[in-house]
Amino acid sequence: MQVANIEEELAYIEKVKQINENKKLKYYILTMGCQLNENDSEKIAGMLEKMNYVRTKEMKEADLVVFNTCCVRENAEEKLFGKVGEVKKQKEEKGTILAIGGCMMQEEHIIKKLKQSYPYVDIIFGTHTLHKLPCDLYKALKENKKIRNILDIEGQIIEGLPITRDDKTRASVTIMNGCNNFCSYCIVPYVRGRERSRNPKDILEEIKDLAKQGYKEITLLGQNVNSYLRVEKEKQIAFEEYEGVNSFATLLRAVNKIEGIERIRFVSPHPKDFTDDVIEAIKDCEKVCKLIHLPLQAGSTKVLKEMNRKYTKEQYLSLVEKMKNRIPNVVFTTDIIVGFPNETEEDFEDTLDVVRKVKFEQVFMFIYSRRVGTPGDRMENQIPEEIKHKRFDRLKELVESQIEENNQKYIGTTQKVMVEGISKNNPNMLTGRTDSNKVVVFEGDKSLIGTMQELEIISEHKWYLKGSGVWSQISSK
């Protein structure tokens, strides 16, 4: 495994810090996309704060604006270009520096459009040159240079970057980068590169440090977490086995042993790679949540084949049944794409059939959008938008009816709830989440934030549950 040497970047952090000393400069980050992007933004924030920038939630106040982009959905492009346009006047009035990074900056047509239509952008960096932002920023400040720091998508693993996390109870930890699956609808392998796993020691030491800081819940991140260390073993790439970790299953067991961590989640696994050792680890590890995000994408075997998902409808349902038989109280969430090319009414009915049978706790539903550079974009028989939207509405209706049905099973039960903060909708209530990621609101003192509580669930309200009383505190800050 190649790990980027960031000593030079740490030196640039010090240089920019000196330039910014006593200037009271503000930065603003807009994050688009998945939890991996959010984790990258936390690293960007960490570097900027080391360089004497202070965060603001108002873009118009910022001396430095960073857009961390996603390219999974088509409307992300429209959103980005709209935001870039907004910054132009701000740049003219106060000299705001504009930096754009993330997955979208690995796409040639996006870079071309930015150069042609938005020449005032100061810094463009790719997913694997994030650690070079201090150098880019130094040159933009000192030499007034426009920086296009984009490397090949293979990149290196970046260790040792400062990080500023948005949450004080929950933290995300990336365990691998890239993807080798090449689903025909997905641009990710083309912009984030091939699979590369972090060394077990780096992951475990990061989580141990988080535990010392008081974090209670860890989410392990990767495009396909089941593949952790698989490529390294297949290609005989050296990695340091640490505390017995040589696979995703053994990583789960090692994190489960870390004192202070009380909940472990992971996203996203791939159904084709969900091995028995991982199922056993989920069953055995009391801290690993029994909520499994298992992306379906489509319920039709024909569509799944065209998506290059490498499993059938029957294999997916068989895997769900196996996990239900071996993991007590396991529940599932999923992703579904509606309107993939060539999807017939019969194919869509197969998707509805899987949803009815599995009874997912939550479904993240997406209308298929074409992505330049993917096989799906070149397919014939693209589904008309009107049909896509009608199918989406039918799926949404089914999912919402199931959510209300699923919620009923919680009423009258006692649930362990990680208290996250004050409810956004009612400042007199606290909010937290169950093992199955259900939002629970309840009355309680602010001192409970950051602790795990046992609550009786007294009612359901579709998108959240209501808890009653703090029955017993089962962990402390």
N, C-alpha and C positions, 0 to 999 in steps of 0.2 A: 504494500500500500504506500502510495506517495503522499506525503503530508507537506503542505505548503509551508515554506519558511517565512514567517511573518515578522522577523526581526526588523527588516527594512521598513515595513509598514508601521510598526510600533515607534520607530524613529520619526516617521512622518507625522504620527499622532502628536508627538512632542513638538514638532516644528509648527504645526497648525495651532496647537495649544498656545504657543508663545505669541503667534500672530494675533490670536483672538483675545489675549489677556486683557481684562478690564473693559471689554467691549459690550458685554451683556447681549450676546447674539442669541437668536432663537432659531430652532429648527422645527420642521413639520414633516411627518412621514404619512403618506397615504399607502396603505397596504391593500393590494388586490389579490384575491385568490386563496389558496389553501393554507393549512397549518404550517407547511414547510416555508411558505412565503412569510407568514407571521413570525416564524422562528428566525428567518433571515433579517426581518425588520428589527427584531430585538437586538441582533448583532450590530446592525447599522446604528441603532440608537446608542448602544454601548460605546461604539467608536466615537460618535459625535459628542457625547457627553464628556468623554475623555479629552475632547478637543475644545472644551469650554463653550459648547452650545447648550442651551436650555430648551426643553421641549415646550411647544405651544400646540394647543388644539385648534387654533385659528390660522389657516394658511396665509391670510393677508398680513399677519403679524410677523411671518417668518423671514429671516435673512437667508435661510437655506431651505429649499423645498426638495423632498425626495419622493418620487413615485416608484414603488416597488410593484412591478407589474406581473400579471398572469395572462396566459394566452390560451387557456382552456376554452373559454366562451367567446363568441364573436363580439358580443356587445362590450367586452373588455377593451377592445380597440377604440370603439366610439367614446367610451368613458375616458380613456387615457388622452386622446387627442383633444377632447373637450377641456380637460383639466390643464393640459399644456397651454392651450389657448388662453385660459384664465390667468396664467402666470405672466404672460407677456407684458401686460400693463404694469404689473407689480415689479417686474424687472426694470422697466423703464423709469419707474418712480423712485425705487429705493435700491436698485442693483442686486436684487435677490438672485442667488445662485440656484439654478435648477439642475438636479441630477435625476436620471431615470435608470433604474436597474430592473432585474428580475427576468423571468422567462421570455417575455415578449422581446427583450433586447437581443435574443439569439435568433430572431427571425429577420431574414434579409429584407423582405418587403417593408417591414416596420422601420428598420434603420434607414432605408432609402427614403421613405416618406418623411421621417424626422429631419433628415439632412436637407431635403428639398423644401419642405413646407414650414419647418420649425428650426431654422438655423441658430436661433438664440439659446437652444439647449446647451448647457455648459458641460455636463458630464453624462456619458452613457456607459454603463458597466453591465457585464453579463452575469449569469448565475454563478460562474466560477471565478469571477474577478472582484467579487464583493470585498474581499480583504484588501484590495488595492485602492479602495475609496479614499483613505487618508492621503495617499500620494496624488491621486487625481484632484482632490480638493486643494492640496497645497499648490499644485500647478495652476489651478483655476484662480486661486487667490493671489499668488505671487507673480505669475507670468501671464495671467489673463488668457490661458490656452483653453481651447475646446478639446475635451478629452473623449476619445472613443476607445475605451479600454475593454475590448471584447476578445476573449481567447477562444480556442476550440472548446467544444462541449465536453470533452473528456475531463479536463480540469484536474484539480488535486483536492484532497481532503484538507479542510482548513481547521486547525486547532489553535486554541489560545487567544481567540478574539475576545475583547471585552463584550459584555452583554448586559442590557438593561431590560429586565422582564416586566411586562405589564401587570402581571398577577403576583401576589405574594403567597398564595396557597398552592396554586397549580402551575406546573412548568412543563414545557415540551422539550424533548431531547431527540435530536435527529440521530438515528443509528446508521443510516445509509443514504446515499444519493443516487439519482439516476434510475433508469428502468430498462429492462431487456425484453419486455413483452410485446411491444409494437402492436397494441390494439389499433385497429384500422381507423378508429374515430379520434385517436389521441395524438396530440403533438408533443407530449412530454418527453419521450425518448429522444426526440430531435433537438430539444432545447436544454434538457438537463443531462443528456449523455447516458452512457452505460452505467450499470450498477457498480457502485463502489462502497464498501462497508468501512465504517470506522473501527479502529482497534477496540477490542473489549475493554481494555484498561481505561482508555480515554472516556468511554461511555460511563463505566461504573464510577470512576473518580468524579465525573461531573455530577452524577446523581447523588453520590455521597456528600459532595459539597452542598448541593441543593438541600439535602436533608438537614445538614448542619445550619443552614440559613432559615429553617423552619418550614420548608415546602413539604406538603403532605401527599400531593397527587402528581404522578408523573405520567405523561403520554409519550410513548416511543413512536417516532415518526419515520416513515419511509414510503416510497412509492409502492413497494411490495415487501413488507417487513418479513414475510415468510422466507424470503431469499437471503436474509442476512448471512453473510460469510460464504454463501454457496459458490459464487463466482470465484472468490479467492481460493477455495478448496479445489474447485474444478481446474483452475489454471495454475495451481500450485504457487500462488502468490503468498509470500510470507506474511503472517500476522501473528501477533503476540497473544497466545492463549492466556487468559487471566481469570483466576478463580473458576476454572473449569468451563469457561464460555467458548464454545466452538460452533454454535448454531443459535437460531432464534429461541428455540425451546430452552436451551441452557442459559441464555441471556435472561429470559423471564424468571427462571429459578434464582439466578444470582441477584437480580434487582429485588426480588421478593424477600431476600435475606437482609436488605439494607435497613438498618434501624432508623426509625423516624418516618420512613415512607409508608403510607397507609393505603394508598390506592395506585394501581398500575393499569393504564389503558394503552392501546396501541392502534394505529391506523397507518396504512391500510393493508390488510392481507389480501392475497389472491386465492380464490377458491381452488384453483388447480394445484397450488402448492401447500395446501393446508394439511400438513402431515400429522400422523398419530402422536408423535412426541410432543408437538405443540398442543394438541388437544389434552394430552395427559398433564402437561405443565399448567394449563389453564385450570384444569380440575383440581390439581394438587395445591396450587399456590393461592393461599387465602386472600392475598392482597390484589391479585389479578381480577379485574372486574369480569363478571359473567355476562357482560354485554359484548357481543362480537359484531363488529362492522364487517359484513360479508357482501361485497359488491356483486350484484346480480347483473346489472346493465340491461339484460333482456331475458325474457322467459322462454323464448323460442330457440330451439336447438339450431334451426337454420340461420337465424339472425346472429346467434352467438358465434357460429362458424364464420360468418361474414365479418363479424367484429374481431375475429382472431382471438377469441377468449379461451379456447382450448378446453372447454368442458361443455357438457350437454345439460339440458334442463333436468334430466333424470339424475345426472351426477351431482348437480347442485342440491337437489332435494334430498338425495341420499346422504350427502355430507351434513346437511342440516339435521337430518334424523339421527345420524351417528352422534353428533354433538349433543343433541337433546337427550340421547340415551346415556351418554357418558359424563355429562357435566350437569349436575343438579341446578335447576333454576336458570339455565342459560336462556338468553333472549338475543334477538338479532335486530340490527339496523342494516340498511342497504342503500345502494345507488341504482337508479334506473334511468335509462335514456329512452325517450319516446320519439318515434319517427325516424329511426335509422333507415338509410336507403333500402328499398325493397321490402320493408316491413308491411306485411298484409294484415288485414283484419284478423285473420286466424292467428298470425304471429303475435299480435297485440293481445289477443285473448289468452294465449299461453302465458304472457307476462302477468295478466290479471289472475290467472290460475295459480301461479307461484305465490303471488301476494296473498291470496286467500288462504293458501295452505300453510305458509310460514307464519303469518300474522306478525309482521315486523313491528317493533316498537316505534320505529321512525323510518321513513323513506325519503331520501334526498332525490327529488325528481328533476329531470332536465329535459328540455326539448332539444333534440339533436341540432347542433349548429356545425356547419362545414368549417373545417380548418385547413387553410392552404398548406400543402405539403404532405397531407395524410392520404392514405388510400381511399378513405371514405369520401373525401372531397371529389375524387375522380370517378366515383361510382355513378352508374346510370340509375334511373328510377328514383330520383330524390323525391321525398314525400312532400306534397304541397303543404304550405304553412297552415292552412285552414284545417286539414286533417290532423296534423301534428297537435294543434291546440285542442281540438275536440277530444283526441285520445288522452292528452294530458289531463284535461278536466275530468274525464271518466276515472282515470287512475287516482287523481287527487280526491275525488269523492269516495272511492273505495278505501284509500289509505286513512282518510279522516274518520270514516265510520269505524275502522279497526282501532284507531287510537283511542277513541272513546270507549270501545269495548275492552281494550287492554287495560285502560286506566281503572276500570271497575275492580280488577283483581287486587289493586293496591289498597282499596278502602278497608279500614279495619286492621291493617297490618302495621307492624312496627318496622321502620326502615332506618338504616344508617345513612345519615345525611351529612355531607361535607358542606359546612356553612361557608359561603363564598362572599357574602356582603349584604348590603341593604338592597331591597327590592327596587328596581327601576320604576315600577308603577305605583308603589306605595312606600313612602319613606318610613312608615311606622312598622314595616314588616322586614324580616330577614329572608334571604333566599339561599338555597343550596341545591345539591344534586344527590340523587340516590346512586347506588352501584350501577343501576341500569340507565343512568343519565337523565332521569326524570327530574324536572325542576320542581322543587318544593318550597312554598312560602309559608312562613309561620311567625308568630310573635315571639320576640326574644331580645335579650340585651346585646348591644354591639360587641361586648367582650367575647361573645361566642364566635365571632368571625375568625375563621382559620382553624376551627376545631371540628371534630366529628361528633355528631349528636344522634341519639336515637329518638325518633319522632313517630307518633301515631298518625297515620294518614286518615283524615276524617272526611275528605271530599275530593272530587276530581273536577277540573275545569278545562278539559280538553288539552290545553297546552301547558298546564301545570297542575300539581297536586297541592292540597292544603294540609299542613301538619298542625298538630296540636301539642303544646307543652314540650318542654325539654325534660325528657324522662330520666336521662342519665348522661352525663358527659363521659365519653369513652376515649377521648384524647385531649391533649392540651396543646397550646401553641408551642 
